[in-house]
Amino acid sequence: MVRTYLLLIWTWTRAAAAYPASFAMMTLLGFVTAAIDVGVILVVFANTTSLAGFSRDEVLFLYGAASLSFTICDTFVSNLDRVSQHIKAGTLDTILIRPVGAWLQLATDRFNATRIGRILQAALVLGYAIAALGIDVRRAWMIPVMVVTGIVIFAALWTLAGAVQFVLTDAPEVVNAFTYGSQQLNQYPLSIYARDLVAGVTYVLPLAFVNWQPGLYVLGRADPFGTPEFMRFIGPAAALALALLAALAWRQGVRHYRSTGS
């Protein structure tokens, strides 16, 4: 499965690399475009010393962790949100009869390697924040855990987004609100949002475990909303539960697909 995934990615990457100048420019453009979000954070802190009680470097840490997870998923699995396009074009039928899983084929469909610039930008921001904050080495183990947890959560969200399109073929923009919208929500401390919203992304859709709850542990901060201390550590379990739900939804979507008749 992994070998097939890598071969499909390599096929699209090799095609894009056939035009090296364009490849380099698009990679650089992705880096610069992603940096705009950092620019917004810097503008905010040019006018204040804290945001909901968090310093600039702490916000950059939360941003970097969430963005690294998101951009990795955006690069490697986000094409799952093109399910409805394949259904309308009738090409999903062709995908389903191939001896490779539909999820793998759709995740790698039109893979865009130039998005690597966005991953690099997020990694650099996270690295800077870690160095600037002088993270306690006894808490640093949580950083890779939170990044991997975020990857699983975002991948599950994209899988759910794809599964929904088996039923609602005109809903790509709606599901994008839960994928790209989730990344926007996680760019800032959740303490800037209303308590009810934070409760929703903690106990219903576990976005708080992308960077907020584990980030509080890494930073040695108490949760302004008073959640129990053990919540800092259940991110992997929450991610696994969401991934299982997404896998089930995807399986049901594929099993109940009845072709376009074209």
Residue frames as qw, qx, qy, qz and C-alpha x, y, z in Angstrom:
[[0.000, 0.885, 0.465, 0.000, 0.00, 0.00, 0.00],
 [0.285, -0.825, 0.109, 0.475, 2.74, 2.46, 0.96],
 [0.443, -0.172, 0.602, 0.642, 4.80, 1.48, -2.08],
 [0.263, 0.592, 0.664, 0.374, 1.83, 2.09, -4.38],
 [0.110, -0.939, -0.265, 0.191, 1.14, 5.45, -2.74],
 [0.366, -0.664, 0.313, 0.571, 4.76, 6.54, -3.20],
 [0.426, 0.104, 0.682, 0.585, 4.82, 5.38, -6.82],
 [0.166, 0.787, 0.558, 0.206, 1.69, 7.39, -7.63],
 [0.223, -0.915, -0.038, 0.333, 3.16, 10.47, -5.94],
 [0.460, -0.407, 0.492, 0.617, 6.44, 10.04, -7.80],
 [0.416, 0.441, 0.662, 0.440, 4.59, 9.83, -11.14],
 [0.054, 0.936, 0.335, 0.097, 2.94, 13.22, -10.63],
 [0.396, -0.809, 0.172, 0.400, 6.13, 14.75, -9.19],
 [0.545, -0.116, 0.565, 0.609, 8.22, 13.63, -12.13],
 [0.310, 0.676, 0.552, 0.378, 5.68, 15.16, -14.53],
 [0.134, -0.978, -0.148, 0.063, 5.79, 18.50, -12.66],
 [0.518, -0.641, 0.330, 0.460, 9.60, 18.46, -12.46],
 [0.645, 0.353, 0.476, 0.482, 9.78, 18.24, -16.24],
 [0.166, 0.821, 0.145, 0.526, 9.38, 22.03, -16.11],
 [0.618, -0.227, -0.441, 0.610, 11.99, 22.95, -13.47],
 [0.094, 0.195, -0.074, 0.974, 11.60, 26.72, -13.66],
 [0.524, -0.426, -0.306, -0.671, 7.84, 26.52, -13.19],
 [0.761, -0.337, -0.542, 0.119, 8.28, 23.94, -10.43],
 [0.475, -0.077, -0.370, 0.795, 10.69, 26.19, -8.53],
 [0.116, -0.265, -0.045, -0.956, 8.54, 29.30, -8.94],
 [0.641, -0.432, -0.412, -0.482, 5.38, 27.54, -7.77],
 [0.712, -0.283, -0.526, 0.370, 7.20, 26.12, -4.75],
 [0.282, 0.022, -0.236, 0.930, 8.49, 29.59, -3.85],
 [0.333, -0.358, -0.241, -0.838, 5.02, 31.08, -4.38],
 [0.709, -0.436, -0.538, -0.134, 3.55, 28.52, -1.98],
 [0.572, -0.192, -0.432, 0.670, 6.16, 29.48, 0.62],
 [0.064, 0.123, -0.049, 0.989, 5.45, 33.20, 0.23],
 [0.482, -0.410, -0.416, -0.653, 1.67, 32.76, 0.23],
 [0.704, -0.425, -0.554, 0.130, 1.78, 30.73, 3.43],
 [0.444, -0.065, -0.332, 0.830, 3.97, 33.41, 5.01],
 [0.186, -0.484, -0.205, -0.830, 1.10, 35.90, 4.71],
 [0.680, -0.574, -0.426, -0.160, -0.59, 34.23, 7.68],
 [0.665, -0.278, -0.291, 0.629, 2.55, 34.81, 9.74],
 [0.188, 0.283, 0.076, 0.937, 2.56, 38.40, 8.57],
 [0.440, -0.621, -0.352, -0.545, -0.96, 38.83, 9.96],
 [0.746, -0.513, -0.356, 0.230, 0.17, 37.52, 13.36],
 [0.537, -0.061, -0.112, 0.834, 3.15, 39.89, 13.35],
 [0.064, -0.479, -0.214, -0.849, 0.88, 42.82, 12.49],
 [0.614, -0.647, -0.394, -0.221, -1.37, 41.92, 15.42],
 [0.739, -0.476, -0.212, 0.428, 1.59, 41.87, 17.79],
 [0.373, 0.290, 0.028, 0.881, 2.91, 45.13, 16.41],
 [0.280, -0.538, -0.123, -0.785, -0.09, 46.66, 18.17],
 [0.762, -0.541, 0.051, -0.353, -0.28, 44.54, 21.33],
 [0.025, -0.584, 0.791, -0.181, 1.98, 42.52, 23.59],
 [0.237, -0.010, 0.957, -0.167, -0.36, 39.55, 24.08],
 [0.525, -0.047, -0.480, -0.701, -3.33, 37.85, 22.47],
 [0.828, -0.364, -0.251, -0.346, -5.77, 36.33, 24.96],
 [0.675, -0.665, 0.316, -0.053, -2.85, 36.10, 27.39],
 [0.896, 0.047, 0.278, 0.343, -0.41, 34.49, 24.93],
 [0.208, -0.703, 0.319, 0.600, 2.81, 36.10, 23.74],
 [0.532, 0.649, -0.333, -0.431, 3.85, 36.44, 20.12],
 [0.177, 0.431, -0.880, -0.089, 6.20, 33.47, 20.22],
 [0.385, 0.086, 0.853, -0.341, 3.59, 31.30, 21.94],
 [0.643, 0.553, 0.215, -0.484, 1.07, 32.14, 19.20],
 [0.427, 0.627, -0.581, -0.296, 3.71, 31.38, 16.56],
 [0.144, -0.241, 0.953, -0.113, 4.30, 28.04, 18.26],
 [0.544, 0.329, 0.664, -0.393, 0.60, 27.16, 18.11],
 [0.571, 0.681, -0.108, -0.447, 0.42, 28.40, 14.53],
 [0.209, 0.576, -0.764, -0.204, 3.51, 26.47, 13.45],
 [0.306, -0.074, 0.933, -0.174, 2.36, 23.18, 15.00],
 [0.592, 0.485, 0.512, -0.389, -1.11, 23.36, 13.45],
 [0.487, 0.740, -0.234, -0.401, 0.17, 24.57, 10.08],
 [0.002, -0.468, 0.867, 0.168, 2.82, 21.86, 9.83],
 [0.416, 0.162, 0.878, -0.173, 0.18, 19.15, 10.36],
 [0.533, 0.654, 0.331, -0.422, -2.25, 20.84, 8.00],
 [0.347, 0.733, -0.418, -0.410, 0.17, 21.53, 5.15],
 [0.156, -0.272, 0.941, 0.127, 1.43, 17.95, 5.21],
 [0.439, 0.382, 0.788, -0.200, -2.16, 16.73, 4.86],
 [0.422, 0.765, 0.068, -0.481, -2.98, 19.42, 2.30],
 [0.152, 0.616, -0.675, -0.377, -0.06, 18.15, 0.23],
 [0.003, 0.214, -0.972, -0.097, -0.58, 14.41, 0.55],
 [0.108, 0.334, 0.932, -0.089, -4.33, 13.76, 1.00],
 [0.227, 0.438, 0.261, -0.830, -6.35, 16.91, 0.22],
 [0.287, 0.162, -0.611, -0.720, -7.29, 15.74, -3.27],
 [0.010, 0.296, 0.945, -0.138, -9.86, 13.52, -1.59],
 [0.226, 0.551, 0.404, -0.694, -12.15, 16.53, -1.76],
 [0.277, 0.355, -0.496, -0.742, -12.38, 16.04, -5.54],
 [0.292, 0.156, 0.942, -0.062, -14.65, 13.01, -5.20],
 [0.436, 0.642, 0.449, -0.443, -17.69, 14.90, -6.46],
 [0.273, 0.680, -0.408, -0.545, -15.81, 15.99, -9.58],
 [0.013, -0.230, 0.943, 0.238, -15.00, 12.38, -10.40],
 [0.347, 0.374, 0.816, -0.271, -18.60, 11.33, -9.77],
 [0.415, 0.723, 0.155, -0.530, -19.95, 14.00, -12.11],
 [0.259, 0.636, -0.583, -0.435, -17.38, 13.21, -14.80],
 [0.962, 0.108, -0.073, -0.242, -17.97, 9.47, -14.51],
 [0.472, 0.578, -0.630, 0.213, -14.28, 8.81, -13.84],
 [0.474, -0.454, 0.613, -0.440, -14.89, 7.41, -10.36],
 [0.958, 0.115, 0.114, -0.238, -16.14, 4.21, -12.00],
 [0.713, 0.545, -0.394, 0.199, -12.74, 3.76, -13.62],
 [0.054, -0.615, 0.617, -0.488, -10.98, 4.36, -10.31],
 [0.726, -0.276, 0.429, -0.461, -13.10, 1.76, -8.53],
 [0.974, 0.202, 0.011, -0.103, -12.33, -1.07, -10.97],
 [0.431, 0.669, -0.554, 0.246, -8.55, -0.65, -10.71],
 [0.839, -0.211, -0.469, 0.180, -6.62, -3.08, -8.47],
 [0.327, 0.119, -0.403, 0.847, -5.66, -0.24, -6.10],
 [0.124, -0.600, -0.668, 0.421, -7.78, 1.24, -3.32],
 [0.153, 0.815, 0.382, 0.407, -9.93, 4.21, -4.31],
 [0.401, -0.894, -0.064, 0.189, -8.68, 6.19, -1.29],
 [0.613, -0.361, 0.343, 0.614, -5.05, 5.88, -2.45],
 [0.428, 0.398, 0.519, 0.623, -5.85, 6.85, -6.01],
 [0.036, -0.893, -0.352, -0.279, -7.94, 9.85, -5.05],
 [0.511, -0.793, 0.012, 0.331, -5.47, 11.07, -2.40],
 [0.512, -0.340, 0.430, 0.661, -2.67, 11.11, -4.97],
 [0.461, 0.666, 0.517, 0.277, -4.74, 12.35, -7.90],
 [0.280, 0.833, 0.043, 0.475, -2.98, 15.36, -9.44],
 [0.691, -0.555, -0.161, 0.435, -0.48, 15.37, -6.56],
 [0.248, 0.911, -0.041, 0.326, 1.15, 18.80, -6.36],
 [0.790, -0.162, -0.250, 0.535, 4.73, 18.56, -5.08],
 [0.241, 0.519, -0.063, 0.818, 5.15, 22.35, -5.20],
 [0.544, -0.735, -0.167, -0.369, 3.15, 22.53, -1.96],
 [0.800, -0.164, -0.335, 0.471, 6.33, 21.43, -0.21],
 [0.231, 0.426, -0.140, 0.864, 7.13, 25.14, 0.11],
 [0.518, -0.599, -0.078, -0.606, 4.20, 25.54, 2.50],
 [0.897, -0.339, -0.261, 0.114, 5.41, 22.62, 4.61],
 [0.628, 0.166, -0.236, 0.723, 8.87, 24.20, 4.81],
 [0.084, -0.563, 0.049, -0.820, 7.41, 27.54, 5.87],
 [0.731, -0.560, -0.134, -0.366, 5.39, 25.95, 8.68],
 [0.889, -0.160, -0.254, 0.347, 8.39, 23.91, 9.86],
 [0.419, 0.347, -0.197, 0.815, 10.57, 27.03, 9.97],
 [0.355, -0.610, 0.011, -0.708, 7.98, 28.95, 12.03],
 [0.872, -0.442, -0.168, -0.123, 7.64, 26.05, 14.46],
 [0.801, 0.049, -0.245, 0.545, 11.41, 25.69, 14.75],
 [0.153, 0.506, -0.154, 0.834, 11.82, 29.40, 15.41],
 [0.568, -0.603, -0.049, -0.558, 9.11, 29.39, 18.09],
 [0.919, -0.288, -0.238, 0.131, 10.62, 26.38, 19.86],
 [0.633, 0.176, -0.227, 0.719, 14.04, 28.04, 19.94],
 [0.039, -0.549, 0.054, -0.833, 12.66, 31.42, 21.00],
 [0.685, -0.561, -0.101, -0.453, 10.55, 29.99, 23.82],
 [0.074, 0.471, -0.810, 0.341, 13.27, 27.74, 25.20],
 [0.829, -0.219, -0.269, -0.439, 10.85, 24.82, 25.58],
 [0.560, -0.500, 0.612, -0.247, 11.44, 22.66, 28.64],
 [0.312, 0.351, -0.848, -0.246, 13.14, 19.49, 27.35],
 [0.188, 0.065, 0.923, -0.329, 11.00, 17.42, 29.71],
 [0.506, 0.525, 0.452, -0.514, 7.92, 18.59, 27.80],
 [0.221, 0.548, -0.499, -0.634, 9.41, 18.64, 24.30],
 [0.203, 0.009, 0.966, 0.161, 8.44, 15.01, 23.64],
 [0.384, 0.575, 0.614, -0.380, 4.89, 16.21, 23.12],
 [0.218, 0.627, -0.249, -0.705, 5.80, 18.29, 20.05],
 [0.165, 0.196, -0.841, -0.476, 6.21, 15.41, 17.56],
 [0.107, 0.335, 0.917, -0.186, 3.20, 13.71, 19.14],
 [0.271, 0.649, 0.357, -0.615, 1.01, 16.76, 18.57],
 [0.230, 0.495, -0.495, -0.676, 2.19, 17.12, 14.97],
 [0.095, 0.006, -0.964, -0.249, 1.41, 13.47, 14.18],
 [0.150, 0.475, 0.768, -0.402, -1.92, 13.76, 16.01],
 [0.276, 0.622, 0.031, -0.732, -2.76, 16.81, 13.90],
 [0.182, 0.302, -0.752, -0.558, -1.88, 14.95, 10.71],
 [0.004, -0.226, -0.974, -0.006, -4.22, 12.10, 11.62],
 [0.184, 0.588, 0.548, -0.566, -7.04, 14.50, 12.54],
 [0.283, 0.586, -0.216, -0.728, -6.76, 16.55, 9.35],
 [0.134, 0.165, -0.887, -0.411, -6.44, 13.39, 7.20],
 [0.086, 0.374, 0.901, -0.203, -9.58, 12.04, 8.85],
 [0.250, 0.627, 0.268, -0.688, -11.40, 15.32, 8.15],
 [0.272, 0.452, -0.530, -0.664, -10.48, 15.14, 4.46],
 [0.057, -0.048, -0.985, -0.158, -11.58, 11.51, 4.35],
 [0.166, 0.530, 0.708, -0.437, -14.91, 12.48, 5.89],
 [0.251, 0.601, -0.087, -0.754, -15.18, 15.34, 3.40],
 [0.204, 0.250, -0.794, -0.516, -14.68, 12.89, 0.55],
 [0.023, 0.244, 0.965, -0.099, -17.17, 10.42, 2.01],
 [0.246, 0.559, 0.438, -0.660, -19.85, 13.11, 2.32],
 [0.275, 0.487, -0.369, -0.742, -19.53, 13.84, -1.41],
 [0.005, -0.075, -0.965, -0.251, -20.76, 10.36, -2.28],
 [0.044, 0.617, 0.756, -0.213, -24.12, 11.62, -1.02],
 [0.097, 0.911, 0.184, -0.357, -23.89, 15.37, -1.55],
 [0.719, 0.227, 0.325, 0.571, -22.15, 15.74, -4.89],
 [0.208, 0.785, 0.157, 0.563, -22.62, 19.52, -4.90],
 [0.539, -0.836, -0.094, -0.038, -21.05, 20.12, -1.50],
 [0.753, 0.176, -0.217, 0.595, -17.29, 20.61, -1.98],
 [0.062, 0.599, -0.163, 0.781, -17.46, 24.18, -0.68],
 [0.694, -0.599, -0.034, -0.398, -19.43, 23.06, 2.37],
 [0.938, -0.236, -0.114, 0.225, -16.91, 20.37, 3.32],
 [0.541, 0.448, -0.192, 0.686, -14.03, 22.79, 2.71],
 [0.324, -0.754, 0.100, -0.562, -15.37, 24.78, 5.64],
 [0.862, -0.487, 0.107, -0.091, -14.45, 21.84, 7.86],
 [0.878, 0.086, 0.018, 0.470, -11.01, 21.22, 6.31],
 [0.400, 0.438, -0.045, 0.803, -9.51, 24.59, 5.40],
 [0.366, -0.747, -0.080, -0.549, -11.74, 26.28, 7.96],
 [0.857, -0.481, -0.140, 0.120, -10.34, 24.03, 10.69],
 [0.703, 0.105, -0.086, 0.698, -6.83, 25.14, 9.89],
 [0.039, 0.625, 0.031, 0.779, -7.83, 28.80, 10.12],
 [0.643, -0.688, -0.142, -0.305, -9.43, 28.20, 13.50],
 [0.886, -0.351, -0.084, 0.293, -6.29, 26.53, 14.87],
 [0.533, 0.536, -0.109, 0.645, -3.94, 29.35, 13.88],
 [0.119, -0.599, 0.269, -0.744, -4.67, 31.25, 17.09],
 [0.008, -0.039, 0.850, -0.525, -5.15, 30.36, 20.76],
 [0.257, -0.469, -0.786, -0.311, -8.63, 28.92, 21.24],
 [0.237, -0.506, -0.545, 0.625, -9.04, 31.24, 24.20],
 [0.063, 0.157, -0.159, -0.973, -9.99, 34.02, 21.74],
 [0.372, -0.224, -0.682, -0.588, -13.18, 32.13, 20.90],
 [0.625, -0.383, 0.092, -0.674, -16.43, 31.65, 22.80],
 [0.400, -0.307, 0.813, -0.291, -16.60, 28.87, 25.38],
 [0.812, 0.266, 0.391, -0.342, -19.34, 27.00, 23.47],
 [0.671, 0.658, -0.317, -0.125, -17.26, 26.91, 20.28],
 [0.073, 0.589, -0.783, 0.188, -14.22, 25.64, 22.16],
 [0.618, -0.099, 0.689, -0.365, -16.35, 22.95, 23.83],
 [0.830, 0.457, 0.104, -0.302, -17.56, 21.88, 20.38],
 [0.616, 0.640, -0.457, 0.053, -14.05, 21.51, 18.96],
 [0.139, -0.496, 0.791, -0.331, -12.95, 19.65, 22.09],
 [0.492, -0.012, 0.790, -0.365, -15.75, 17.17, 22.76],
 [0.749, 0.501, 0.305, -0.309, -17.43, 16.85, 19.34],
 [0.749, 0.618, -0.088, 0.223, -14.93, 17.58, 16.55],
 [0.754, -0.549, -0.021, 0.359, -11.52, 17.14, 18.24],
 [0.495, 0.741, -0.047, 0.451, -9.71, 20.09, 16.67],
 [0.368, -0.878, 0.233, -0.199, -8.50, 21.24, 20.09],
 [0.847, -0.361, 0.347, 0.179, -6.11, 18.29, 20.09],
 [0.710, 0.619, 0.013, 0.335, -4.28, 19.48, 16.99],
 [0.459, 0.417, -0.300, 0.725, -2.29, 22.10, 18.88],
 [0.338, -0.691, 0.052, -0.636, -4.32, 23.65, 21.72],
 [0.846, -0.507, 0.027, -0.166, -4.50, 20.99, 24.43],
 [0.895, -0.042, -0.050, 0.442, -1.03, 19.47, 23.83],
 [0.360, 0.614, -0.077, 0.698, 0.34, 22.97, 23.25],
 [0.462, -0.778, 0.075, -0.419, -0.81, 24.04, 26.70],
 [0.917, -0.360, 0.049, 0.162, 1.21, 21.16, 28.16],
 [0.734, 0.296, -0.004, 0.612, 4.32, 22.06, 26.16],
 [0.109, 0.672, -0.053, 0.730, 4.05, 25.71, 27.17],
 [0.338, -0.165, -0.703, 0.603, 3.29, 24.86, 30.79],
 [0.254, -0.161, 0.001, -0.954, 0.05, 26.85, 30.66],
 [0.282, 0.286, 0.808, -0.431, -3.28, 26.21, 32.38],
 [0.072, 0.439, 0.724, 0.527, -6.37, 25.98, 30.21],
 [0.143, -0.087, 0.136, -0.976, -8.35, 29.25, 30.49],
 [0.647, -0.196, -0.357, -0.645, -11.53, 27.17, 30.14],
 [0.511, -0.428, 0.581, -0.468, -10.61, 24.93, 33.05],
 [0.898, 0.141, -0.349, -0.226, -10.48, 21.56, 31.29],
 [0.848, -0.483, 0.213, 0.046, -8.89, 18.74, 33.34],
 [0.180, -0.726, 0.602, 0.278, -5.13, 18.20, 33.12],
 [0.612, -0.032, 0.773, 0.166, -5.50, 14.75, 31.56],
 [0.594, 0.734, 0.283, -0.169, -7.06, 16.34, 28.45],
 [0.065, 0.826, -0.462, -0.316, -3.57, 17.41, 27.37],
 [0.230, -0.400, 0.872, 0.163, -2.67, 13.78, 26.71],
 [0.611, 0.278, 0.721, -0.171, -5.68, 12.22, 24.98],
 [0.351, 0.642, -0.285, -0.619, -5.03, 13.72, 21.55],
 [0.102, 0.275, -0.899, -0.324, -3.83, 10.42, 20.01],
 [0.211, 0.294, 0.909, -0.206, -6.95, 8.61, 21.26],
 [0.368, 0.661, 0.283, -0.590, -9.21, 11.36, 19.91],
 [0.257, 0.566, -0.544, -0.564, -7.40, 11.27, 16.56],
 [0.038, -0.073, 0.986, 0.142, -7.75, 7.48, 16.38],
 [0.314, 0.470, 0.731, -0.383, -11.48, 7.66, 17.12],
 [0.384, 0.701, -0.014, -0.601, -11.99, 10.27, 14.37],
 [0.139, 0.447, -0.772, -0.429, -9.87, 8.23, 11.94],
 [0.179, 0.137, 0.974, -0.037, -11.97, 5.11, 12.58],
 [0.370, 0.632, 0.475, -0.488, -15.16, 7.11, 12.04],
 [0.294, 0.676, -0.340, -0.583, -13.74, 8.52, 8.80],
 [0.005, -0.247, 0.928, 0.279, -12.70, 5.05, 7.58],
 [0.287, 0.365, 0.860, -0.211, -16.18, 3.71, 8.28],
 [0.367, 0.719, 0.203, -0.554, -17.82, 6.65, 6.48],
 [0.183, 0.570, -0.607, -0.522, -15.50, 6.23, 3.49],
 [0.124, -0.032, 0.984, 0.121, -16.22, 2.50, 3.29],
 [0.342, 0.541, 0.690, -0.339, -19.96, 3.09, 3.41],
 [0.304, 0.721, -0.100, -0.614, -19.70, 5.78, 0.73],
 [0.125, 0.409, -0.796, -0.430, -17.81, 3.47, -1.65],
 [0.181, 0.131, 0.973, -0.050, -20.07, 0.48, -0.94],
 [0.314, 0.636, 0.610, -0.354, -23.26, 2.41, -1.61],
 [0.109, 0.533, -0.348, -0.764, -22.00, 4.22, -4.70],
 [0.671, 0.377, 0.629, -0.107, -24.20, 3.27, -7.65],
 [0.451, 0.089, 0.531, 0.712, -22.34, 4.83, -10.60],
 [0.196, 0.442, 0.000, -0.875, -23.49, 7.65, -12.85],
 [0.699, 0.462, 0.528, -0.138, -24.67, 5.36, -15.60],
 [0.369, 0.844, -0.247, -0.300, -22.32, 7.08, -18.06]]
